[in-house]
């Protein structure tokens, strides 16, 4: 994990389950990732989680 850039974790086509950032962070820590918390962003029918806030620009058409 970078000290200067966000680390992203993503799930594609995950529309059935509702995840919350606390549960995602807990799952990632159990896998060995040193994350204190994550910020989750829904993208289409999937989501991404980041170890720091993201400044997401609107998608280009």
Backbone as CSV, one residue per row, in Angstrom:
resi,resn,N_x,N_y,N_z,CA_x,CA_y,CA_z,C_x,C_y,C_z
1,UNK,0.851,-1.165,0.000,0.000,0.000,0.000,0.897,1.228,0.000
2,UNK,0.565,2.179,-0.838,1.357,3.386,-0.998,1.136,4.354,0.157
3,UNK,2.191,5.051,0.521,2.077,6.095,1.546,1.560,7.398,0.957
4,UNK,1.600,7.527,-0.381,1.221,8.797,-1.010,0.017,8.713,-1.934
5,UNK,-0.347,7.536,-2.380,-1.482,7.376,-3.298,-2.540,6.489,-2.652
6,UNK,-3.806,6.698,-2.999,-4.853,5.820,-2.457,-4.680,4.387,-2.940
7,UNK,-5.013,3.457,-2.082,-5.079,2.050,-2.463,-6.552,1.735,-2.679
8,UNK,-6.867,1.160,-3.838,-8.257,0.874,-4.195,-8.539,-0.624,-4.126
9,UNK,-9.697,-0.945,-3.624,-10.226,-2.311,-3.607,-11.576,-2.223,-4.299
10,UNK,-11.883,-3.152,-5.164,-13.149,-3.034,-5.880,-13.851,-4.372,-6.027
11,UNK,-15.154,-4.272,-6.243,-15.989,-5.435,-6.518,-16.867,-5.078,-7.708
12,UNK,-16.819,-5.877,-8.735,-17.646,-5.646,-9.913,-18.912,-6.490,-9.825
13,UNK,-19.982,-5.962,-10.359,-21.259,-6.683,-10.433,-21.719,-7.156,-9.050
14,UNK,-21.601,-6.289,-8.067,-22.014,-6.623,-6.703,-23.210,-5.753,-6.337
15,UNK,-24.374,-6.106,-6.888,-25.576,-5.300,-6.651,-26.506,-5.919,-5.614
16,UNK,-26.276,-7.170,-5.278,-27.191,-7.871,-4.388,-26.955,-7.475,-2.929
17,UNK,-25.704,-7.430,-2.528,-25.388,-7.182,-1.121,-25.208,-5.700,-0.854
18,UNK,-25.583,-5.299,0.339,-25.317,-3.937,0.807,-24.143,-4.013,1.764
19,UNK,-23.037,-3.407,1.394,-21.850,-3.393,2.238,-21.741,-2.049,2.929
20,UNK,-21.156,-2.064,4.097,-20.865,-0.791,4.732,-19.346,-0.693,4.905
21,UNK,-18.804,0.517,4.912,-17.354,0.694,4.968,-16.695,0.004,6.171
22,UNK,-17.362,-0.035,7.309,-16.788,-0.706,8.477,-16.592,-2.197,8.253
23,UNK,-17.574,-2.838,7.623,-17.461,-4.272,7.344,-16.403,-4.543,6.277
24,UNK,-16.305,-3.649,5.288,-15.271,-3.808,4.255,-13.889,-3.702,4.891
25,UNK,-13.672,-2.692,5.741,-12.373,-2.509,6.406,-12.035,-3.728,7.264
26,UNK,-13.015,-4.240,7.994,-12.800,-5.428,8.827,-12.375,-6.617,7.974
27,UNK,-13.048,-6.819,6.857,-12.716,-7.920,5.944,-11.298,-7.756,5.385
28,UNK,-10.938,-6.532,4.992,-9.601,-6.291,4.443,-8.517,-6.515,5.503
29,UNK,-8.758,-6.069,6.736,-7.788,-6.311,7.816,-7.600,-7.803,8.052
30,UNK,-8.689,-8.568,7.980,-8.599,-10.020,8.165,-7.756,-10.676,7.081
31,UNK,-7.680,-10.016,5.909,-6.864,-10.535,4.809,-5.427,-10.017,4.869
32,UNK,-5.113,-9.191,5.888,-3.743,-8.719,6.059,-3.463,-7.303,5.587
33,UNK,-4.476,-6.594,5.107,-4.278,-5.210,4.671,-4.351,-4.284,5.881
34,UNK,-3.387,-3.390,6.006,-3.325,-2.463,7.142,-4.176,-1.232,6.855
35,UNK,-5.483,-1.376,6.991,-6.395,-0.243,6.789,-7.113,0.043,8.095
36,UNK,-7.180,1.321,8.444,-7.928,1.702,9.626,-9.400,1.857,9.311
37,UNK,-9.664,2.464,8.180,-11.038,2.624,7.681,-10.975,2.757,6.174
38,UNK,-12.127,2.636,5.528,-12.195,2.806,4.075,-13.359,3.724,3.734
39,UNK,-13.263,4.324,2.563,-14.331,5.140,2.001,-14.861,4.370,0.804
40,UNK,-16.161,4.142,0.763,-16.775,3.336,-0.285,-17.516,4.248,-1.258
41,UNK,-17.374,3.929,-2.547,-18.065,4.666,-3.603,-18.715,3.665,-4.534
42,UNK,-20.005,3.802,-4.753,-20.729,2.938,-5.676,-20.427,3.416,-7.092
43,UNK,-20.041,2.501,-7.974,-19.746,2.800,-9.372,-20.551,1.818,-10.215
44,UNK,-21.575,2.303,-10.892,-22.402,1.408,-11.716,-22.997,0.296,-10.875
45,UNK,-22.762,-0.954,-11.285,-23.292,-2.073,-10.509,-22.212,-2.731,-9.654
46,UNK,-21.200,-1.978,-9.313,-20.156,-2.445,-8.407,-19.788,-1.334,-7.442
47,UNK,-18.648,-1.467,-6.778,-18.192,-0.427,-5.877,-16.685,-0.469,-5.757
48,UNK,-16.116,0.634,-5.300,-14.703,0.671,-4.940,-14.610,1.167,-3.507
49,UNK,-13.593,0.717,-2.830,-13.283,1.206,-1.488,-11.841,1.685,-1.525
50,UNK,-11.572,2.758,-0.813,-10.249,3.354,-0.789,-9.790,3.534,0.649
51,UNK,-8.477,3.495,0.855,-7.947,3.699,2.200,-7.859,5.174,2.573
52,UNK,-8.295,6.052,1.672,-8.380,7.485,1.959,-9.466,8.086,1.075
53,UNK,-9.984,9.254,1.437,-11.052,9.864,0.610,-10.567,10.112,-0.811
54,UNK,-11.476,9.963,-1.760,-11.173,10.210,-3.177,-11.903,11.449,-3.656
55,UNK,-11.258,12.185,-4.523,-11.889,13.314,-5.187,-12.284,12.806,-6.577
56,UNK,-13.495,12.291,-6.699,-13.928,11.680,-7.949,-14.536,12.719,-8.874
57,UNK,-13.950,12.850,-10.044,-14.499,13.732,-11.064,-15.644,13.012,-11.780
58,UNK,-16.625,13.744,-12.290,-17.698,13.102,-13.062,-17.119,12.357,-14.271
59,UNK,-17.731,11.231,-14.583,-17.274,10.437,-15.731,-17.516,11.199,-17.025
60,UNK,-16.557,11.111,-17.945,-16.694,11.741,-19.254,-17.622,10.908,-20.129
61,UNK,-18.362,11.558,-21.005,-19.251,10.836,-21.913,-18.554,10.510,-23.189
